Every structure is written in structure tokens, then in C-alpha cells.
Amino acid sequence: MITKLFFEIKNIIAELASSLILGKNKDAAGLAIILSEKSRALAEELGK
């Protein structure tokens, strides 16, 4: 589960960087929210 979350976060960060470079701020905002949720889930898994 933890490895899966790491890969998901890595992919979201790549998409977020791409969105910011292309100036798609609305898409970047949505990705930032998803990144926050995935990061929280990872922290909970690591805290177990």
C-alpha cells in the first residue's frame, strides 16, 4: 500500500509540474488537492 501511494504521489507531482509549466492553473489547483489527500493517506499509513 505504501509503495502504491509513493508512485501515485510521484505521478501527481509530475502532472502538477506539467500543469504549472503550461499555465493550466485550474488543473494545477485540482491536482494540488489530490496531492494533499494522497499525502495525508501516506502519512496515516506510515503512522501505523
N, C-alpha and C positions, 0 to 999 in steps of 0.2 A: 504494500500500500504506500509506504513512504517513497519508494523508488518511483512509483507511478506519479505521485504528487510532484516530485522533483522534475520529472520530464514534462508534466503539464505546465508547471511554473516556467520552465525554460522556454517552452514554446510560446507561452503567453507573453513573456518578456520580449521575445523576438518579434512577435506580431505587434506589440506595443511600440517598440523602436521603429518598426517599419511604418506604422501609422503616423507616428510623430514626424518622421523624416518626410513623409508625403503630405504632411499638413492636414491629416484627417483627424482633427481634434475630437470630434464627436465620437468616432470609433475608438480613439485612444482613451476617452473617458470611460467607455463601457468596458474596455479591456483592463483598465486600472481597477475597476470594481471587481471584476472576475479575479484578477491577481490578488487582491486583498482577501477575497473569500478563500482562495486556494492556499494562501499563506497562513491564514488562520487555521485551516484544516490541517496543514502540515505541522504547525506549532502544537496543535492538540494531539496529533499522532506522536510527535516526539516527546510530549509531556507524559505519555503513558508509561 
